[in-house]
Amino acid sequence: MLTIKQITEDTDKVIRGLEKKHFANAKETIAQVLELNSKRRNAQAQLDKNLAEVNATSKTIGQLMKEGKKEEAETAKARVSEIKETSKALQAEMDQAAEDMQNLLYTIPNVPYEEVPEGAGAEDNLVVKMGGMETELPKDALPHWELAKKYNLIDFDLGVKITGAGFPVYRGQGARLQRALINFFLDEARAAGYEEIMPPTVVNAASGYGTGQLPDKEGQMYHCNLDDLYLIPTAEVPVTNIYRDVILDEKQLPIKNCAYTECFRREAGSYGKDVRGLNRLHEFSKVELVRIDTPEHSRQSHQEMLDHVEGLLKKLELPYRILRLCGGDISFTAAICYDFEVYSEAQKRWLEVSSVSNFDTYQANRLKCRYRTANKKTELCHTLNGSALALPRIVAALLENNQTPEGIRIPKALVSYCGFDMIK
């Protein structure tokens, strides 16, 4: 969440940033935060003043008693009791203002960086780069859901029987391709210096608040009501929360973690052609990159993550493009985000496969994730993450873009992982 220092020192900049994100009532909400902060500070100042008076008055009581000034001592005692009663009310007022301010801050999104383009939605995102290999398909090219059925790779109907729509069953060479991609992505991350983590796939509410899934995306997560636990929408949540309430040494940064997990998303409200096959699932596999860094180095970290994801798509021989998301399409918690999309020749559309984001201090402030500088000052870290990569749409693009009359070709980078070079 935004820091009070950020809001008080750069109020106009914060409001402009929130308006770029199309956050409703930005001015009014920030004014409320400032009012609650002022109320909290005023109460604290009066409490400090009261405490000083209690301490000073208490010291005189003993002296007055020694001097036989019992009446004056009793008056001083009464004054101390009066101040303490007043302080109780002030403490309650201060605590309530702090709680109200905290709850309000949870509802305010991150402020986007200056280079985030203006825009209301996906149509206003800026394409910054295109690459990869052009694909020529047979005239009778099939979408991946038909290829999956033809080659017995993925059974969507069986998933419906076992669980429901959006929970496919991978089998045979389809399951092996899935496993090959996971291992390929993890090996590439490890070679780039990332420590592999195997985290839980359920988290508590504190973890959800730490990375910003709560309260913003509560309706999009699966909730285990009995235990008040949530199925993770991405490994970002458990991995980043490793550093909740932690003070790191500056020499430890940047921290680079990667994790393969299953991910779970309700995707409430999704319908139509965009959800066919693997295009939008409730459960899917993903390898996630997470970095914890200093403010001075986080932009370089972000670029390194972008380069890493682009390198994966090149090795998979897929046509891709990179978009800088506009203010109206960027996530609640991100300060800047780039999406990677691969082109599906059979569907004639772009499929998002990764979002790589820098959150600045927004998540770190929620998490109380800090580092100690060389001169012993404690500062908030910057957090970053990105998919490297999400599997469903990668699998969809691989199947569709590599179909031939003889079968589906496997990219060279995956052959050793799959144990076959063609799906027949």
C-alpha positions in Angstrom: 0.0 0.0 0.0 1.0 3.6 -0.4 3.1 5.1 2.5 1.8 8.0 4.5 5.0 9.8 3.7 4.4 9.3 0.0 0.8 10.7 0.3 1.7 13.7 2.5 4.9 14.8 0.6 3.6 14.1 -3.0 -0.1 14.5 -2.6 -0.7 16.0 -6.1 1.5 13.4 -7.8 -0.3 10.6 -6.0 -3.7 11.9 -7.1 -2.6 12.2 -10.7 -1.3 8.7 -10.6 -4.5 7.3 -9.2 -6.5 9.2 -11.8 -4.3 7.6 -14.5 -5.4 4.3 -13.0 -9.0 5.4 -13.3 -9.4 5.1 -9.5 -12.8 6.6 -8.6 -12.8 9.6 -6.2 -9.1 9.8 -6.0 -9.0 13.4 -4.5 -11.7 12.6 -2.0 -10.1 9.4 -0.9 -6.7 10.9 -0.4 -8.3 13.8 1.5 -9.9 11.2 3.8 -6.5 9.6 4.4 -4.9 13.0 5.2 -7.7 13.9 7.6 -7.5 10.5 9.4 -3.7 10.9 9.6 -4.0 14.4 11.0 -6.5 13.1 13.6 -4.2 10.3 14.6 -1.2 12.7 14.9 -3.1 15.3 16.9 -4.3 12.6 19.3 -0.7 11.3 19.6 0.6 14.8 20.3 -1.9 15.3 23.0 -1.2 11.9 24.5 2.5 12.8 24.6 1.7 16.1 26.3 -0.5 14.3 28.8 2.1 11.8 29.6 4.7 14.5 30.2 2.3 16.3 32.6 1.5 13.0 34.4 5.2 12.3 34.9 5.9 15.8 36.1 2.8 15.9 38.5 3.5 12.5 39.9 7.0 13.6 40.9 5.6 16.5 43.0 3.1 14.3 44.9 5.8 12.6 47.0 7.4 15.9 47.8 4.1 17.5 48.8 3.4 14.7 51.1 6.8 15.0 52.8 6.2 18.7 53.3 2.8 17.9 54.9 0.9 19.6 52.1 -1.7 16.7 52.0 -4.5 18.8 50.4 -2.2 19.9 47.6 -1.0 16.3 47.1 -4.6 15.1 46.9 -5.3 17.7 44.3 -2.3 16.6 42.3 -3.4 13.0 42.5 -6.9 14.0 41.3 -5.3 15.8 38.4 -3.2 12.7 37.4 -6.4 10.6 37.5 -8.2 13.1 35.3 -5.4 13.2 32.8 -5.3 9.4 32.7 -9.0 9.2 32.0 -8.7 11.8 29.2 -5.7 9.8 27.8 -7.8 6.6 27.6 -10.3 8.4 25.4 -7.5 9.9 23.3 -5.9 6.5 22.9 -9.2 5.0 21.7 -9.6 7.9 19.3 -6.1 7.5 18.0 -6.4 3.7 17.6 -9.7 4.1 15.7 -8.2 6.7 13.3 -5.2 4.5 12.7 -7.4 1.5 12.0 -9.7 3.5 9.7 -6.7 4.9 7.8 -5.2 1.5 7.4 -8.4 0.0 6.0 -8.8 2.9 3.6 -5.2 2.5 2.4 -5.9 -1.1 1.6 -8.5 0.1 -1.0 -6.1 2.5 -2.8 -4.1 1.1 -5.7 -0.4 1.7 -6.4 0.6 4.8 -8.2 1.9 4.1 -11.7 5.3 5.3 -13.0 5.4 8.2 -15.3 6.2 6.0 -18.3 2.9 4.1 -17.9 0.8 5.3 -20.9 -2.6 6.9 -20.4 -5.5 4.7 -21.4 -8.8 3.1 -20.3 -8.3 -0.5 -21.3 -6.4 -3.2 -23.2 -6.9 -1.4 -26.5 -4.7 1.4 -25.2 -1.7 -0.7 -24.3 1.5 0.2 -26.0 3.2 -2.5 -28.2 7.0 -2.0 -27.5 8.4 -5.0 -29.3 7.5 -7.8 -31.6 9.6 -10.9 -32.3 9.7 -14.6 -33.0 9.2 -16.8 -36.0 6.4 -16.4 -38.5 4.3 -19.5 -38.8 2.7 -21.1 -41.9 0.0 -23.6 -41.2 -1.8 -26.1 -43.3 -5.1 -24.8 -44.8 -7.1 -27.1 -42.6 -5.3 -26.0 -39.4 -7.1 -26.8 -36.2 -7.4 -24.9 -32.9 -5.7 -26.5 -29.9 -8.9 -28.0 -28.4 -9.4 -30.0 -31.6 -5.7 -31.0 -31.8 -5.9 -32.1 -28.1 -8.8 -34.4 -29.0 -7.3 -35.7 -32.2 -4.0 -36.7 -30.6 -5.5 -37.6 -27.2 -3.5 -35.0 -25.3 -6.0 -33.2 -23.1 -9.5 -34.4 -22.1 -11.7 -31.4 -21.3 -14.9 -33.5 -20.9 -13.2 -35.8 -18.3 -12.2 -32.7 -16.3 -15.8 -31.5 -16.3 -16.8 -35.0 -15.0 -14.2 -35.0 -12.2 -14.4 -31.3 -11.2 -16.1 -28.9 -13.6 -15.3 -26.7 -16.6 -11.8 -25.2 -16.5 -10.1 -28.2 -14.9 -8.6 -30.2 -17.9 -7.0 -33.6 -17.6 -3.7 -33.9 -19.4 -2.7 -37.4 -20.6 0.0 -39.3 -22.5 2.2 -37.0 -24.6 0.1 -34.0 -23.4 1.1 -34.7 -19.8 4.7 -35.2 -20.8 4.7 -31.9 -22.7 3.3 -30.2 -19.7 6.0 -31.7 -17.4 8.7 -30.9 -20.0 7.7 -27.2 -20.0 7.8 -27.0 -16.2 11.3 -28.6 -16.0 12.5 -26.4 -18.9 11.3 -23.2 -17.3 12.7 -24.2 -13.9 16.1 -25.1 -15.4 16.3 -21.8 -17.3 15.5 -19.9 -14.1 18.1 -21.8 -12.1 20.7 -21.1 -14.8 19.8 -17.4 -14.5 20.6 -17.4 -10.8 17.1 -18.0 -9.2 16.8 -20.2 -6.1 14.0 -22.7 -6.6 11.2 -22.6 -4.0 8.5 -25.2 -3.5 5.9 -23.3 -1.5 2.4 -24.2 -0.2 -0.5 -23.7 -2.6 -2.8 -22.5 0.2 -2.2 -19.3 2.2 -3.7 -17.5 5.1 -5.4 -14.1 4.9 -2.3 -12.2 6.1 -0.4 -13.5 3.0 -3.3 -12.4 0.7 -3.2 -8.9 2.3 0.6 -8.8 2.0 0.8 -9.1 -1.7 -2.5 -7.2 -2.4 -4.8 -10.1 -3.5 -6.9 -9.1 -0.5 -9.2 -7.2 -0.2 -9.0 -6.3 -4.0 -9.4 -9.8 -5.5 -11.1 -11.7 -2.8 -13.9 -12.8 -5.2 -11.5 -14.2 -7.7 -9.8 -16.6 -5.2 -11.0 -20.0 -4.0 -11.6 -19.7 -0.3 -11.5 -22.7 2.2 -14.1 -21.3 4.5 -13.6 -23.8 7.4 -9.9 -23.0 7.8 -10.0 -19.4 6.4 -7.3 -20.3 3.9 -7.1 -19.4 0.2 -5.9 -21.4 -2.8 -3.1 -19.3 -4.5 -3.8 -17.5 -7.8 0.0 -17.4 -8.4 3.2 -18.4 -6.6 3.8 -14.7 -6.2 1.7 -14.9 -3.0 3.5 -17.5 -1.0 7.0 -16.7 -2.3 6.8 -13.0 -1.7 5.4 -13.6 1.7 8.5 -15.4 2.7 9.9 -11.9 3.3 6.9 -10.6 5.3 8.0 -9.0 8.6 11.7 -9.5 7.6 14.6 -7.0 7.7 17.2 -8.0 5.1 20.8 -6.9 4.8 21.5 -4.8 1.8 24.2 -7.3 0.8 21.6 -10.0 0.4 19.8 -8.0 -2.4 18.7 -8.7 -5.0 17.0 -11.9 -3.9 16.0 -14.1 -6.8 13.4 -16.9 -6.3 11.5 -19.1 -8.7 8.7 -21.5 -8.1 6.5 -24.0 -9.9 3.0 -24.3 -8.5 -0.5 -25.1 -9.5 -2.6 -21.9 -9.6 -6.3 -21.5 -8.9 -8.5 -18.7 -10.2 -12.3 -18.5 -10.1 -12.4 -16.3 -13.2 -15.8 -15.1 -12.3 -17.7 -13.5 -15.2 -15.6 -15.1 -18.0 -17.5 -16.4 -20.9 -17.5 -16.7 -24.7 -14.9 -17.8 -27.3 -12.0 -16.4 -25.2 -12.5 -19.2 -22.6 -12.4 -22.2 -25.0 -9.9 -25.0 -24.4 -6.9 -23.8 -22.6 -7.5 -20.1 -23.1 -8.9 -19.5 -19.6 -8.8 -22.1 -16.8 -9.6 -22.4 -13.1 -6.5 -24.5 -12.4 -3.2 -24.3 -14.3 0.5 -24.7 -13.9 2.9 -21.8 -13.8 6.5 -21.0 -13.1 6.9 -17.7 -11.3 9.9 -15.4 -10.8 10.1 -13.2 -7.7 12.7 -10.6 -6.9 13.3 -8.5 -3.7 15.6 -5.5 -4.4 16.7 -2.1 -3.5 15.0 1.0 -5.0 18.2 1.9 -6.8 18.5 -1.5 -8.6 14.9 -2.6 -9.1 14.5 -1.1 -12.6 17.6 -3.0 -13.7 16.0 -6.2 -12.1 12.8 -5.5 -14.0 14.7 -5.3 -17.3 16.6 -8.5 -16.6 13.3 -10.3 -15.9 11.8 -9.0 -19.2 14.9 -10.2 -21.0 14.6 -13.6 -19.3 11.0 -14.1 -20.4 11.7 -13.0 -23.9 14.6 -15.5 -24.1 12.2 -18.3 -23.2 9.8 -17.4 -26.0 12.7 -17.2 -28.5 13.8 -20.7 -27.4 10.2 -22.0 -27.8 10.2 -20.5 -31.4 6.9 -18.7 -30.9 5.9 -15.4 -32.4 5.5 -12.9 -29.6 4.9 -9.3 -28.7 5.6 -7.2 -25.6 3.2 -4.6 -24.4 3.6 -1.8 -21.8 0.2 -1.7 -20.0 -1.7 1.5 -19.8 -3.0 3.1 -16.6 -6.5 1.6 -17.1 -5.3 -2.0 -17.6 -2.4 -2.2 -15.2 -3.0 -4.3 -12.0 -4.1 -2.8 -8.7 -0.7 -3.4 -7.1 1.8 -2.7 -10.0 3.7 0.5 -10.6 4.6 -0.7 -14.1 3.8 -3.9 -16.0 4.7 -5.5 -19.3 2.6 -8.3 -20.8 4.0 -10.9 -23.1 1.6 -12.4 -25.7 2.1 -15.2 -28.2 0.3 -15.4 -31.5 -2.0 -18.3 -32.2 -2.2 -18.8 -35.9 -5.1 -21.2 -35.7 -7.2 -18.8 -33.5 -5.9 -15.7 -35.2 -5.4 -13.9 -31.9 -2.8 -13.0 -29.3 -2.7 -14.9 -26.1 -1.2 -13.4 -22.9 1.4 -15.7 -21.3 3.2 -13.5 -18.9 3.0 -10.3 -16.9 6.2 -8.9 -15.5 5.7 -6.2 -12.9 7.6 -3.8 -10.6 5.5 -3.0 -7.5 8.0 -0.4 -6.1 7.4 -0.2 -2.3 3.7 -1.0 -2.5 3.8 -4.7 -1.5 6.8 -4.2 0.7 4.9 -1.6 2.8 2.1 -4.1 3.3 4.5 -6.9 4.0 6.8 -4.8 6.2 9.6 -6.2 4.0 12.7 -4.0 4.7 16.4 -3.9 4.3 19.2 -2.4 6.4 21.6 -0.1 4.5 25.3 0.2 5.0 24.8 3.1 7.4 22.2 1.1 9.4 19.1 2.9 8.1 16.1 0.7 7.5 14.3 1.2 4.2 11.4 -0.5 2.3 12.4 -3.0 -0.4 11.1 -3.1 -3.9 9.3 -6.3 -5.0 9.0 -7.6 -8.5 7.5 -10.7 -10.1 6.6 -12.3 -13.5 5.4 -15.5 -15.1 8.2 -17.5 -16.7 5.9 -18.9 -17.9 2.2 -19.7 -17.5 1.6 -23.0 -19.3 -1.9 -23.2 -20.7 -1.7 -20.7 -23.5 2.0 -21.6 -24.2 0.7 -25.2 -24.8 -2.1 -23.9 -26.9 0.3 -21.8 -29.1 2.8 -24.7 -29.3 0.2 -27.1 -30.5 -1.5 -24.8 -33.0 1.7 -23.1 -34.4 3.6 -26.4 -34.9 0.9 -28.6 -36.5 1.9 -30.3 -39.7 0.4 -33.0 -41.9 2.7 -35.5 -40.2 1.9 -34.4 -36.6 2.8 -31.6 -34.1 6.5 -30.6 -34.1 8.2 -30.1 -30.8 10.6 -27.1 -30.6 14.3 -28.1 -30.3 14.7 -26.7 -26.8 12.0 -29.1 -25.5 13.0 -32.3 -27.3 15.4 -33.5 -24.6 12.8 -32.8 -21.9 9.9 -34.5 -23.8 11.8 -37.5 -25.0 10.1 -37.1 -28.5 10.3 -34.6 -31.3 6.9 -35.1 -32.8 3.4 -35.7 -31.5 1.8 -38.3 -33.8 
